[in-house]
């Protein structure tokens, strides 16, 4: 059996070939992959050039060449940000929007063909890709506010409920109504809802809802299986605690179940302590933390 490094290098070569990274005309539309990656990161409403450069890991000289090339083709326009003259903003032109749409259609078709090649193992392939992508994107993962009724939040909450039902005795789907009829309690100014993003996919969530004027409850901490083991749950808890402090709260509570041993270990390690019960089953463990 090949050692881990050799297997990783084989994987890198296969991906390079599959995605056409070395093609001078990526996906047959006349531009190298680097220029295309810049193009698809530009939004019609405008994107900070520095953000694109940092996300793609490009040096300033190469970034400038890509931008000039795309401008000559009439696909983007760049201008100084009137609110901050140190920033340059790139925007898609109508021709640029059409070109991005063409790339997206070709990419979707190629992805469908690859999944078809995997046959009955397509789900395994996607799970492996999720793991690889979250590991590679670890340093670029972002935690951002989200609306509790957004499709992305609902998808994460549904995954959270499915895990509770699978692991916690007495947990049934009817105990967790989604969309949540109490969603307003997770919105500012009452509460908060945070999502962790790996590129353009949500891989974790945590929420906060009020109990009284000084105390709130942390709810629905969940991390996608592909993103576990990388400290994301701790980052989400730190982020929601920071939100609580910014709201002027003085204490937090949560309820959980002893079947979720990993979560309880995290809470204990970050200063949470067992407290008196304040909810019912399926919770069997209650904890609090002073801020």
NORPE-V477350 format. One record per backbone hydrogen bond with DSSP energy under -1.0 kcal/mol. NH is the residue of the N-H (numbers start at 1). CO is the residue of the C=O. E is the energy in kcal/mol with one decimal. If there is no record, write none. Layout:
nh,co,e
NH,CO,E
NH,CO,E
This chain:
nh,co,e
7,3,-2.1
8,4,-2.4
9,5,-2.4
10,6,-2.1
11,7,-2.2
12,8,-2.5
13,9,-2.2
14,10,-2.2
15,11,-2.5
16,12,-2.5
17,13,-2.2
18,14,-2.6
19,15,-2.8
21,16,-1.8
23,20,-1.5
26,31,-3.4
28,25,-2.3
29,26,-1.5
36,32,-1.7
37,33,-2.7
38,34,-1.8
39,35,-2.4
40,36,-2.7
42,39,-1.4
46,43,-1.4
47,90,-2.4
49,88,-2.7
52,48,-1.9
53,49,-2.5
54,50,-2.5
55,51,-2.6
56,52,-2.1
58,53,-2.0
63,59,-2.4
64,60,-2.4
65,61,-1.9
66,62,-2.3
67,63,-2.5
68,64,-2.6
69,65,-2.3
70,66,-2.4
71,67,-2.4
72,68,-2.5
73,69,-1.4
74,71,-1.5
75,70,-2.4
77,91,-2.4
79,89,-2.1
81,87,-2.7
84,81,-1.0
87,84,-2.4
89,79,-3.3
90,47,-2.7
91,77,-2.9
93,75,-2.2
97,93,-2.6
98,94,-2.0
99,95,-2.0
100,96,-2.5
101,97,-2.2
102,98,-1.9
103,99,-2.4
104,100,-2.5
105,101,-2.2
106,102,-2.2
107,103,-2.8
108,104,-2.6
109,105,-2.0
110,106,-2.4
111,107,-2.4
112,108,-2.2
113,109,-1.9
114,110,-2.1
115,111,-2.4
116,112,-2.0
117,113,-1.9
118,114,-1.3
121,118,-2.0
122,119,-1.6
125,121,-2.4
126,122,-2.6
127,123,-2.3
128,124,-2.4
129,125,-2.4
130,126,-2.6
131,127,-2.1
132,128,-2.4
133,129,-3.0
134,130,-2.4
135,131,-2.0
136,132,-2.7
137,133,-2.3
138,135,-1.0
140,137,-1.7
141,138,-1.1
142,197,-2.1
144,195,-2.7
146,193,-2.3
150,147,-2.0
154,150,-2.5
155,151,-2.1
156,152,-1.9
157,153,-3.0
158,154,-2.5
159,155,-1.9
160,156,-2.3
161,157,-2.6
162,158,-2.4
163,159,-1.8
164,160,-2.2
165,161,-2.7
166,162,-1.7
167,163,-1.8
168,164,-3.2
171,168,-1.9
175,172,-2.1
176,173,-2.0
183,180,-1.6
185,182,-1.7
186,183,-1.9
187,184,-1.4
190,187,-1.0
191,187,-2.7
192,208,-1.9
194,206,-2.8
195,144,-2.8
196,204,-2.6
197,142,-3.7
198,201,-3.0
201,198,-1.7
203,196,-3.0
205,222,-2.5
206,194,-1.7
207,219,-2.6
208,192,-2.8
209,217,-2.1
211,215,-2.8
212,215,-2.2
216,251,-1.5
217,209,-3.6
218,253,-2.7
219,207,-2.4
222,205,-2.3
224,203,-2.9
227,224,-1.9
228,225,-1.1
235,231,-1.8
236,232,-2.7
237,233,-2.3
238,234,-2.5
239,235,-2.4
240,236,-2.4
241,237,-2.1
242,238,-2.2
243,239,-1.9
244,240,-2.0
245,241,-2.2
246,242,-2.3
247,243,-1.4
248,245,-1.8
249,244,-2.2
250,214,-2.6
251,214,-1.4
252,289,-2.5
253,216,-2.0
254,287,-2.0
256,285,-2.8
260,257,-2.3
261,259,-1.3
264,260,-2.0
265,261,-2.3
266,262,-1.9
267,263,-2.5
268,264,-2.5
269,265,-2.0
270,266,-1.1
271,268,-1.3
272,267,-2.5
273,288,-2.5
275,286,-2.7
283,280,-1.4
284,256,-2.1
285,256,-1.8
287,254,-2.5
288,273,-2.7
289,252,-2.3
291,250,-2.4
